[in-house]
Amino acid sequence: MATAMTAVKDLMPGMIIGEPVLSPTGKVLLGKDIVIAPRTISLLMMWNVSHVFVVSDSPDGPPAEQASPEQAPATPGRVTEEFTTFFKEYDGLITTTAQSFNFIRNSRQIPIQELKDTSFSIYSTVLSTGPAIMDYLLVSDYNLADKVTRHSVMVAFISSIIGRKLKFSDDQIKVLILAGLLHDVGKLVIAKDGEPEPKAHVIHGGKLLQHVPSLPQEVLFSALQHHEWMDGSGVPLGSAGEKIHPYARIIAVADFFHQHAYAAENANPFPVLTYMAKELFDKLDQGICQPFIRHVRDCLTNSPVLLNDGRTGQVIFFNPNHLDKPIIKTHTGTIIDLTTTKNIFIQRLVAQDCLANAN
């Protein structure tokens, strides 16, 4: 029988699982030919599975919809209540951050209390939203705010996820979020036609932050050192290893991931995972980078993607040495190993429903 990839949120009791549902480690969560019940849907959601293959001509339920790029949950009419709530919260956080950043541009002063309030709001959102967080963050949305504002908010969110993976305390995560918000603050006072290199905005950021009352020192160190590399080849001072503050090492991972996963019009985190794992092995703190890479990889398993030839499919397994070339099952049932298939690659995510489950 034919199968069709269907979003878990669109499943109905009576539909039939068309292909085994696998965990990130390859364990079978649900076998083929299982009739979907309300409890089945609840389990899939608990496991952070976003899409499954169902029998398209099941007599016990209506035909499953075939996934397509237009079905990404960025459309308000198709999102869950949790996603909608997060969308509103995120939009508000972008707005308040943009207001604070405009104040910095105009006055060269840091509205520290307002930014602490924003950091606490991000922290509260991370705790309350659940797996919808990265679903939204991985869907490109460049029109909400200027580049510096959006990047800073994204780095704050990603840093908080890393902090939770590393078992940071609540107070530590709050400071880490503030550090993420302010890591690029120096860019706000640099003229568009001047000093584009990283060293310039790092130095300007340090000057802005060094005399701010009640500013945690971790925030200042993060602004000064997030472009330092573990091998000593970074800027501004060429600090290496343990001389780089742990918060700055976290922000370096979050900063690099966001800058490169969102470099194009649509989010594509797959190539950057391989680059971070291999090319930056001596530059990023691997005690931070590797757990984050594994977490992103696990969350991308079962995610729907669009291939460059126009086909949609689902990531079913990652090749450990080629994270940018996972094994894909297309909506027609074809299995494609991207490591052995020339001229076919992932163009972008169609939708994503996890990464924030960092407990």
Buried (B, 14 or more C-beta within 10 A) or exposed (E): EBBBBBBBBBBBEEBBBBBBBBBBEEEEBBEBEBBBEEEBBEBBBEBBBBBBBBBBEBEEBEBBBBBEBEBBBBEEEBBBEBBBBBBEBBBEBBBBBBEBBEBBEEEEEBBBEBBBEBBEBBBEBBBEBBBBBBBBBBBBBEEBBBEBBBBBBBBBBBBBBBBBBBEBEEEBBBBBBBBBBBBBBBBBBBEEEEBEEBBBBBBBBBBBBEEBEEBBEBBBBBBBBBBBBBBBEBBBBEBBEEEBBBBBBBBBBBBBBBEBBBEEEBBBBBBBBBBBBEEBEEBBBBEBBBBBBBBBBBBBBBBBBBBEEEBBBBBBBBBEEBBBBBBBBBBEBEEBBBEEEEEBBBBBBBBBBBBBBBE
